[in-house]
Amino acid sequence: MQEFHPNQIRLLVFDLDSLTINFDQDKWENFRQFLRVLDDRDFEIALVSESIEASEWNSYNKLSILQHSTIDALKNNTTLTDRDVFWFTEQPELQKTLAGNTRNFAGSTGSTTHNGGMQYQYLHDMLQIFHPSKITAADLSTIGIGGPDECGHVFFVSELIEALEDQELLVTGLDLSQVLGTEFQKQKISRNKSNTTLWRSEEIRNWVVEDVMRPYSQGQQVYFEKLPVMIHKHEISTMPFFLAPEMILLVWGTTVFLPEFDNLIDLRVLLELSEKTAAARMFALDDRENFDQSFIDTYLKKEGRYYADYLDHYNVQNQIDFRINFDNFNAFRMKESS
């Protein structure tokens, strides 16, 4: 599974008939809770079984039922072996079949590794891979949080800070939302300047990257009693600004996944909005209402296009570690340890 990355997985498929052979009531309840975490994380889930009651699973947002044997399910739906699909099964023969198409599968038996899949001891162990709140803070220094304008940076950052501080970790942040974004690229292009940038100014870029983040990444202590004059009014951080090697740095804004941040960000989180929600934010509309399609079209021709160009030009989707869907508010909740 050398090319596997959880960020690339859309659908999780569970071969229930092999996974649940010896399940008692408690194990079924634990399995439901396991699926609930994945459902909250916004994965699509498919349960494959020849004998399953669909009505028992109606409370999940993105769960579908395939009432077939696994072999028939594969024959009837070739997309189940796509690269963005991950299987859970204990059947050696099915694992061998999957290995010939995709190596995205896991099981608890020793033959799983031999067949080219991922072996786990307990199914819940897989939450360490498919659920972001299971990442240990000891492995992190800098967390980058990106997403379109008004996508909910503040909500997510506040949740993350609270979760980290509950673990008695020291956290500080850089809010780049006023100094880094597609609006500055538009400004440069409209003036017919060839050297386009996503920064408000080169001086601000140099301060953030060279004076703060790079020294910190090299294990140095960073301290500013006052912000430089050029960024006084942009509320990047509280003063005095202090950053020690044992602290965690959060960096957030619209376009934070740029080449200058290579090797300076350890974990990349992308907040996502639907086109409708993004248009509603742009025009101050209620995204729960069915407003005119022209608003969405206008967004896609302007701010939406600039943001999409940024994602494409800098290959952002292949950089990030986790995507958070704003339309699923549960995704903003950091799971508490039980």
Buried (B, 14 or more C-beta within 10 A) or exposed (E): BEEBEBBEBEBBBBBBBBBBEEEEEEEEEBBBEBBBBBBBBBBBBBBBBEEBEEEEBEEBEBBBBBBBBBEEBBEEBEEBBEBEBBBBBBBBEBBBBBBEBBBBBBBBBEBBBEBBBBBBEEBBEBBEBBBBBBBEBEEBBBBBBBBBBBBBBEEBBEBBBEBBEEEEBEBBBBBBBBBBBBBBBBEBEEEEEEEEBBBBEEEBBBBBBEEBBBBBBEEEEBEBEEBEEBBEEBEBBEEEBBBEEEBBBBBBBBBBBBEBBEEBBBBBBBBBBEEBBBBBBBEEBEBEEEBEEEBBEBBBEEBBEBBEEBBEEBEBEEBBBBBBBBEBEBBBEBBEEE
